[in-house]
Amino acid sequence: LSTSTVDAADSPAWHTIRRCGPFLVHSQFALDSHAGVLRSLESLPAQFHKTLDLPVTGQPIQVHLLSNRRRYQEHVRPRIPDGFKRRALYLKDKDRGYVFVYRHDNWSQDLRHECTHALIHNALPYLPLWLDEGLAEYFEQPVSTTAGSHPHLGRLRWSMRLGWSPSLKRLESRRNFQSMTARDYREAWAWVHFLRHGHPRGPEVLQGYLASLGKRPFVGLLGEKIREAIPDADQRLVAYIRGLPTLALPPVAQN
């Protein structure tokens, strides 16, 4: 989201304020029964660094956990006029980052997703929108979670039966959040997962591109780098998605 000023003067009375790695968590509700969520959040920076070889230092990151959707909307609306429509969001302010999430059935995934955005934007001056979202989708669940249990997998396979095929050109044409469809988010996740696990040259392509962005913001399109290293990447991605074993695992624990 674009930079905006977050005025803390009208913040709600926080029940709990707790340091969790690089994140300073402000919560409207007690966190004692959510130890699993906090452990998952605390482990995220190390997973992020190990996976992408990107630094995890930078601006402070404040996390605001609201107790329900109404309080989330009341808290976010004055700060980001359109942000209250989203289920969770990340905001880069002048001197720090903010993550806003409210408690619901899958709030731990929202938390990891938005905190991944915060880590990315602390590490890099710029990232293409689709890759920014693809990485956030990738880290939304703990790295140890198998792709076969991810809800994106079944939906992608269903889309393939209806004639969908991957297109990096389509993804790279997306310039704002409003242009990103649910299918785009799924495909962005699939490309990141494929680059990380689906081809021997994938990790070097992804990490090399991110390293280049850390030195200068405009280094060409990742799609070009992928096609140079893996000319038949589209077909390989489809085969990778089809070949992943589908597992029915329980959802990520909320406590």
Salt bridges, closest charged atoms under 4 A:
ASP10 OD1 - ARG79 NH2 3.16
ASP32 OD1 - ARG18 NH2 3.68
GLU74 OE2 - ARG70 NH1 2.88
ASP95 OD1 - ARG96 NE 3.46
ASP110 OD2 - ARG87 NE 2.88
ASP110 OD2 - HIS104 NE2 2.69
ASP132 OD1 - HIS117 ND1 2.66
ASP132 OD2 - HIS121 NE2 2.65
GLU133 OE1 - HIS113 NE2 3.15
GLU133 OE2 - HIS117 NE2 3.29
GLU137 OE2 - HIS113 ND1 3.30
GLU137 OE1 - HIS152 NE2 2.49
GLU140 OE2 - HIS113 ND1 2.95
ASP184 OD2 - ARG174 NE 2.81
GLU187 OE1 - ARG170 NH2 2.75
GLU204 OE2 - ARG201 NH2 3.22
ASP232 OD1 - ARG236 NE 2.95
